[in-house]
Amino acid sequence: MPLDMMNDIRSMDAGGVPRAEIARRLGVSRNTVAKYADMEDMSPVAPTPAPRSRPALAGHEAWVESALESDLGAPRKQRHTAKRVYDRLVGGRGYEGPYSTVRRFVADRRRSRASGGGEGYLELERAPGSCQVDFGNFRAVVAGEALGLKLLVLTLPHSNERQRVALRSETSECLCAGLGEVFGRWGRAPRVMVLDNATEAGRRPRGTVVESRLFSQFRGHCRFEARFCNPYSGNEKGSVENAVGFLRRNLLVPVPSVGSMAELNAMLADGCARLRGSSSCRDGRPAAEALQEDLAGMLALPGVAFDAVRWVRAKADERGYVRVDGREYVAGPAWHGRELLVGVRPSTVEVLADRGRRVAVLSRAFGEGPAVRNPMSLPPALVARPRAFGESAIRRDMPGALVAGIDRMDGAGRRQTLRAIGRAGAACGFEAACLAAERVVEGGRVPDDATVDVPSRRIAAGSEERGGADLSVYDGFLKGAVCDGS
């Protein structure tokens, strides 16, 4: 089912069109209409391989996908057909399966990449429930760092309601997350949203606006209609154009200094509520009064929150680094040379392998800078190659005494210690696991699962001070040296 048709079904259903009439207009069955109209969650999911088994193609899927991926930058007439893929598999990779399996696999992969789009249009109106959207720029000091940020502004022209969200970027995942945050403040979603194609919601490459896939999924999730206008014609969305400057002057002067982005957005939400109390709409009524008419004309929010995530494929280099949006993220040396799925969210980057197996969750970074890393991604590779610990970047994340102790160990001791830290860290956090292992090393022993797991759980729970308490009793207890009642 094309995404545009799904959105048409959900939009007409939200507008009160009988489902039998929807089926007649769109030429689909009533069961299909009910399926997509009742769908609670349209969040993007990781494009993991279909569950259908293709044993004849086992071991060749990644090669076929890489060949099709390389076609995206090739001229249309020089791209792989299913027959050409089959011939290369037989001639160069020893494939012995049938052509039909290859043909279906190639067709499935091409269908999974297909995306729809539609032409936006402008209809000037100030009816209750309509919304206008635009971005602005501003600066703020966040956690002591001066940042250039994006200001997402939404207005309800009927009531002169204005809301804003501070974002690190205008990317589609940040846009959808910001829109979702404002919808949550209102408790409703607009029926019509007017924006321009300068945002990441859509692009106008040849005079026709094509929505970004993520925004189209978000729109279908909330069932609102999107209308695109010319970004250089401010009169077409004058309400939000004026609000950008008004809110920047009234809420961002002087340059704010906050401890986190969450604190900044809480400050902006309070400021918008304060300005609403002193504002009026076009007919002179208080904005708070007219806002109730806007809310009455809006749509109920779905019961499931939208997951604003953009999934991309990235191949890890020889170090286990993947590059997304110009920034490197460390999946870990164990994943070198592998093609991975990367879920890009406004504040995190999730790396998946195989059929959805989680490799790492890292903080999202913007602009140029060093690779983003999580020390928990390194122990598995070091367990396999314990001699590499001497030059590993993980040393800077460990207490000095623990590093010195591991350096003195032989290969088997290093492997045992790093395995224990990795297993305990997965449940309790890397810092707690290292503190527990450090205490075992200071006691003259080689850490193992038993002597690291229990103390790290207590440290993570806060029931043990992270100071110099001697936890050697746990080692004795778990080894049977300490008996009940002794």
ZAMARGU-4260 file (C-alpha; in steps of 0.2 Angstrom, whole numbers, plus 5000, padded with zeros to 4 digits):
<rodrens>
0) 5000/5000/5000 | 5008/5017/4995 | 5011/5029/5009 | 5001/5043/5001 | 4986/5031/5000
5) 4988/5027/5018 | 4988/5045/5023 | 4972/5048/5012 | 4963/5034/5021 | 4968/5041/5038
10) 4964/5059/5034 | 4947/5055/5027 | 4943/5044/5041 | 4948/5058/5053 | 4937/5070/5043
15) 4922/5059/5046 | 4920/5052/5029 | 4911/5035/5030 | 4923/5020/5027 | 4913/5013/5014
20) 4914/5029/5004 | 4933/5030/5007 | 4934/5012/5000 | 4924/5018/4985 | 4934/5033/4981
25) 4951/5025/4983 | 4947/5009/4975 | 4952/4998/4989 | 4943/4985/5000 | 4934/4990/5016
30) 4946/4979/5026 | 4960/4988/5019 | 4952/5005/5025 | 4949/4998/5042 | 4967/4991/5043
35) 4975/5008/5040 | 4962/5019/5048 | 4963/5010/5065 | 4982/5009/5064 | 4988/5017/5081
40) 5007/5019/5077 | 5015/5024/5061 | 5032/5027/5068 | 5046/5021/5056 | 5054/5004/5060
45) 5071/4998/5056 | 5071/4991/5039 | 5076/4974/5044 | 5076/4959/5032 | 5059/4951/5029
50) 5056/4935/5039 | 5054/4925/5023 | 5068/4912/5022 | 5079/4911/5007 | 5091/4897/5010
55) 5097/4897/4992 | 5103/4915/4994 | 5111/4913/5011 | 5128/4922/5012 | 5124/4932/4996
60) 5111/4945/5003 | 5123/4958/5008 | 5132/4957/4992 | 5116/4959/4982 | 5111/4974/4993
65) 5128/4983/4991 | 5126/4981/4972 | 5109/4988/4972 | 5115/5002/4984 | 5129/5007/4972
70) 5116/5009/4958 | 5109/5024/4966 | 5123/5035/4959 | 5124/5026/4942 | 5115/5032/4926
75) 5098/5024/4925 | 5102/5013/4910 | 5118/5006/4919 | 5110/4999/4934 | 5108/4981/4939
80) 5093/4971/4933 | 5088/4956/4942 | 5095/4945/4928 | 5112/4954/4929 | 5113/4952/4947
85) 5109/4933/4945 | 5123/4931/4931 | 5136/4940/4943 | 5131/4928/4957 | 5133/4913/4946
90) 5149/4918/4938 | 5158/4926/4952 | 5151/4919/4968 | 5146/4901/4964 | 5128/4904/4967
95) 5118/4888/4963 | 5100/4893/4967 | 5086/4898/4955 | 5084/4914/4946 | 5066/4917/4953
100) 5074/4918/4971 | 5086/4932/4965 | 5072/4941/4956 | 5060/4941/4971 | 5074/4947/4982
105) 5079/4961/4971 | 5061/4966/4969 | 5058/4967/4988 | 5073/4978/4990 | 5068/4990/4977
110) 5050/4991/4984 | 5057/4994/5001 | 5066/5010/4994 | 5051/5016/4985 | 5044/5032/4993
115) 5029/5043/4988 | 5027/5061/4987 | 5014/5074/4983 | 5012/5092/4977 | 5008/5104/4991
120) 4997/5119/4988 | 4993/5135/4998 | 4976/5140/5004 | 4976/5156/5015 | 4964/5154/5029
125) 4963/5157/5048 | 4950/5144/5052 | 4951/5136/5069 | 4963/5122/5070 | 4975/5128/5056
130) 4993/5130/5060 | 5008/5138/5053 | 5027/5133/5055 | 5043/5141/5052 | 5061/5141/5058
135) 5073/5154/5065 | 5090/5155/5071 | 5097/5161/5088 | 5112/5158/5100 | 5112/5152/5118
140) 5124/5146/5131 | 5120/5128/5135 | 5131/5119/5149 | 5144/5133/5147 | 5145/5131/5128
145) 5140/5144/5116 | 5129/5136/5102 | 5120/5141/5086 | 5103/5134/5088 | 5087/5132/5078
150) 5070/5140/5083 | 5055/5130/5078 | 5040/5141/5079 | 5022/5136/5077 | 5007/5148/5077
155) 4988/5146/5077 | 4983/5161/5067 | 4965/5161/5073 | 4969/5164/5091 | 4987/5171/5089
160) 4993/5156/5099 | 5012/5155/5098 | 5024/5140/5103 | 5042/5137/5100 | 5055/5124/5103
165) 5074/5125/5103 | 5082/5112/5092 | 5100/5108/5087 | 5096/5106/5069 | 5082/5107/5056
170) 5084/5089/5050 | 5068/5079/5048 | 5070/5069/5064 | 5072/5085/5074 | 5058/5094/5065
175) 5046/5079/5069 | 5051/5078/5087 | 5049/5097/5089 | 5032/5096/5081 | 5027/5082/5093
180) 5033/5092/5108 | 5022/5106/5104 | 5007/5095/5100 | 5009/5088/5117 | 5008/5105/5125
185) 4992/5108/5116 | 4985/5090/5118 | 4979/5091/5100 | 4986/5091/5082 | 4981/5104/5069
190) 4970/5099/5055 | 4980/5109/5043 | 4998/5114/5044 | 5006/5127/5032 | 5025/5127/5030
195) 5037/5131/5016 | 5049/5119/5007 | 5064/5127/5015 | 5061/5115/5030 | 5066/5097/5030
200) 5047/5093/5028 | 5049/5093/5009 | 5058/5099/4994 | 5053/5107/4978 | 5066/5100/4965
205) 5056/5103/4949 | 5042/5114/4955 | 5033/5100/4964 | 5035/5098/4983 | 5040/5080/4988
210) 5038/5077/5006 | 5052/5069/5016 | 5048/5051/5020 | 5049/5054/5039 | 5038/5069/5039
215) 5025/5060/5028 | 5025/5046/5041 | 5023/5059/5055 | 5009/5067/5046 | 5000/5051/5043
220) 5003/5046/5061 | 4994/5062/5067 | 4982/5063/5052 | 4984/5081/5048 | 4985/5089/5031
225) 5001/5098/5025 | 5001/5113/5013 | 5018/5120/5006 | 5021/5138/5001 | 5035/5148/4994
230) 5048/5151/5007 | 5051/5169/5000 | 5033/5174/5001 | 5031/5179/5019 | 5013/5185/5016
235) 5008/5167/5014 | 5012/5162/5032 | 5013/5180/5039 | 5007/5174/5057 | 5022/5163/5060
240) 5034/5175/5051 | 5030/5188/5063 | 5030/5176/5078 | 5048/5171/5075 | 5055/5189/5077
245) 5042/5193/5091 | 5047/5178/5102 | 5066/5180/5098 | 5065/5198/5104 | 5054/5194/5120
250) 5061/5178/5126 | 5079/5177/5119 | 5086/5194/5124 | 5098/5194/5132 | 5106/5178/5126
255) 5100/5164/5138 | 5112/5153/5148 | 5105/5137/5154 | 5112/5120/5160 | 5103/5109/5146
260) 5092/5109/5131 | 5078/5103/5142 | 5080/5117/5153 | 5080/5129/5138 | 5064/5122/5131
265) 5055/5122/5148 | 5060/5141/5149 | 5053/5144/5132 | 5037/5135/5136 | 5034/5145/5151
270) 5038/5161/5142 | 5025/5157/5128 | 5012/5154/5141 | 5016/5170/5149 | 5014/5180/5133
275) 4998/5171/5129 | 4990/5179/5145 | 4994/5197/5138 | 4990/5194/5120 | 4974/5196/5110
280) 4968/5189/5093 | 4963/5198/5078 | 4945/5202/5084 | 4951/5209/5100 | 4947/5195/5111
285) 4960/5187/5123 | 4971/5174/5115 | 4967/5162/5129 | 4949/5163/5125 | 4951/5161/5106
290) 4963/5146/5109 | 4948/5135/5115 | 4940/5137/5098 | 4957/5132/5090 | 4958/5117/5101
295) 4940/5112/5097 | 4944/5112/5079 | 4960/5101/5080 | 4962/5083/5080 | 4964/5071/5095
300) 4982/5064/5097 | 4985/5046/5093 | 4987/5035/5108 | 5005/5030/5104 | 5019/5043/5103
305) 5028/5045/5086 | 5046/5039/5086 | 5055/5052/5076 | 5069/5041/5069 | 5078/5042/5052
310) 5086/5025/5048 | 5101/5024/5037 | 5113/5011/5032 | 5132/5014/5035 | 5147/5002/5033
315) 5159/5002/5048 | 5177/5005/5043 | 5192/4995/5049 | 5191/5003/5066 | 5172/4999/5068
320) 5167/5018/5065 | 5152/5022/5055 | 5149/5040/5047 | 5132/5048/5048 | 5128/5066/5043
325) 5147/5070/5042 | 5151/5063/5060 | 5159/5047/5065 | 5151/5036/5078 | 5160/5021/5086
330) 5151/5004/5084 | 5166/4995/5091 | 5181/4985/5082 | 5171/4969/5083 | 5159/4977/5069
335) 5173/4982/5057 | 5168/4980/5039 | 5150/4976/5043 | 5135/4985/5035 | 5125/4992/5050
340) 5108/5001/5052 | 5109/5017/5061 | 5094/5025/5068 | 5096/5044/5070 | 5086/5053/5083
345) 5087/5071/5089 | 5098/5067/5104 | 5104/5049/5101 | 5111/5038/5088 | 5106/5019/5089
350) 5117/5006/5079 | 5109/4990/5074 | 5116/4974/5066 | 5109/4958/5059 | 5090/4957/5062
355) 5089/4972/5074 | 5102/4967/5086 | 5107/4982/5096 | 5126/4986/5094 | 5127/5003/5103
360) 5117/5019/5108 | 5127/5035/5107 | 5124/5053/5110 | 5120/5063/5094 | 5133/5075/5089
365) 5131/5090/5077 | 5144/5098/5066 | 5163/5094/5066 | 5172/5085/5080 | 5179/5069/5087
370) 5171/5052/5085 | 5157/5049/5097 | 5161/5034/5107 | 5154/5023/5121 | 5167/5013/5131
375) 5154/4999/5132 | 5157/4995/5114 | 5175/4990/5116 | 5176/4976/5129 | 5169/4962/5116
380) 5184/4966/5104 | 5197/4967/5118 | 5191/4950/5125 | 5195/4942/5108 | 5212/4952/5107
385) 5218/4956/5125 | 5235/4962/5120 | 5227/4977/5111 | 5222/4984/5128 | 5239/4992/5129
390) 5234/5004/5115 | 5215/5004/5117 | 5205/5021/5119 | 5196/5012/5133 | 5210/5016/5145
395) 5206/5034/5146 | 5188/5029/5153 | 5195/5018/5167 | 5202/5022/5184 | 5221/5023/5184
400) 5223/5009/5197 | 5212/4997/5186 | 5222/5001/5171 | 5238/4998/5180 | 5232/4981/5187
405) 5226/4975/5170 | 5243/4980/5162 | 5251/4968/5175 | 5240/4953/5170 | 5243/4940/5157
410) 5232/4937/5142 | 5220/4926/5152 | 5218/4938/5166 | 5215/4952/5155 | 5202/4942/5145
415) 5193/4937/5161 | 5193/4955/5168 | 5187/4963/5152 | 5173/4950/5150 | 5167/4953/5168
420) 5167/4972/5166 | 5158/4970/5149 | 5144/4959/5157 | 5142/4969/5173 | 5143/4986/5163
425) 5128/4980/5152 | 5117/4979/5167 | 5124/4992/5179 | 5134/5004/5168 | 5152/5005/5163
430) 5157/5017/5178 | 5150/5005/5191 | 5158/4990/5183 | 5175/4998/5183 | 5174/5004/5201
435) 5169/4986/5207 | 5183/4978/5196 | 5196/4991/5203 | 5192/4986/5221 | 5195/4968/5216
440) 5212/4972/5208 | 5217/4982/5223 | 5214/4967/5234 | 5226/4957/5224 | 5214/4947/5214
445) 5209/4945/5196 | 5191/4950/5193 | 5178/4938/5187 | 5159/4938/5184 | 5155/4934/5202
450) 5167/4947/5210 | 5162/4961/5199 | 5143/4959/5196 | 5136/4960/5214 | 5147/4975/5219
455) 5143/4984/5203 | 5124/4982/5206 | 5126/4989/5223 | 5136/5004/5217 | 5123/5007/5203
460) 5109/5006/5215 | 5117/5019/5227 | 5118/5007/5241 | 5137/5007/5241 | 5148/5023/5242
465) 5159/5025/5227 | 5174/5028/5239 | 5187/5017/5246 | 5175/5004/5255 | 5183/4987/5254
470) 5171/4975/5245 | 5182/4960/5247 | 5169/4951/5257 | 5159/4949/5242 | 5173/4939/5234
475) 5174/4928/5249 | 5155/4926/5250 | 5153/4921/5232 | 5168/4908/5233 | 5160/4900/5249
480) 5173/4907/5261 | 5160/4916/5271 | 5146/4905/5278 | 5129/4910/5285 | 5131/4914/5303
485) 5150/4914/5304
</rodrens>
